[in-house]
């Protein structure tokens, strides 16, 4: 099968690898229909940190081709979303709705042979991982497929930022990051009832998407100037909810400083060299929550229905389309910010 292979810093290739098969009774084999490149993939693409010649990718939707003897929730022919974390679905962590931290699970793309940017994918712990999409997938438009693909990661991750920050109706929310996750966080804040949504974006093309998703204001300043601007916009108090979707030290520092006393910073950006002023947060009663998103929980509780009903269209974050043969161009386009998020058309339903 064709699959995306990391060849070294800023080098991706499409190569042939053996098609995966059932290894364990809890496995499922998926024929991938759509996959994509994530902003978090750019960390290893730019700086290394991933074994050379390993498979990549952790977001996919597709058709079930085969299942192990212990799998009951799906059957061959079902159309499914593959959340980026795989999880057992049975332990106390999963039952609490935090399957992305399942001690028996892991993440696609972290282990060779389990990259989603491929024609086929083995899903371990399929019973506690896969999300079945109801209806006849053959009738789904390309637009619908793109939105369903966001439910494998970015839409659910943006929603996790809003849920962690406890966005409430009438809130003023600030969103850090204008990549696909940040844009989906804007949409999620809108879904949860925020009436003022400040996007910390300085890119016109991304601001246009943010406006469609519900952003009301934009702040292009950074660092102390950004803090001063947000405080000025909120009468000196800060935001009711803060959604951090970047992960950098500067983004996290600014996010914590613009939170109103008693607010929560919902963090979903993979942290890099981040430090926190714990005593300062203590005396302002500012909370820090978040981490890898509980994709399956959010999809099944709300997001899948919102997409299928046409209430939200997060798939517009894909502004470039490629095939597996074009994997180098798909990564380079995101690295150069010429596309917000690269969609990979792998096969058809």
Secondary structure, 3 states (H helix, E strand, C coil): CEEEEEEECCEEEEEECCCCCCCCCCCEEEEEEEEECCCCHHHHHHHCCCCCCEECCCCEEEEEEEECCCCCCCCCCCEEEECCEECCCCCHHHHCCCHHHCCCCEECCCCCCCCCCECEEEECCHHHCCEECCCCHHHCCHHHHHHHHHCCCHHHHHHHHHHHCCCCCCCEEEEECCCHHHHHHHHHHHHCCCCEEEECCCCHHHHHHHHHHCCCEECCCCCHHHHHHHHHHCCCCCEEEEEECCCCHHHHHHHHHCEEEEEEEEECCCCCCCCCCHHHHHHCCCEEEECCCCHHHHHHHHHHHHHHCCCCCHHHHEEEEECHHHHHHHHHHHHCCCCCEEEEECCCC
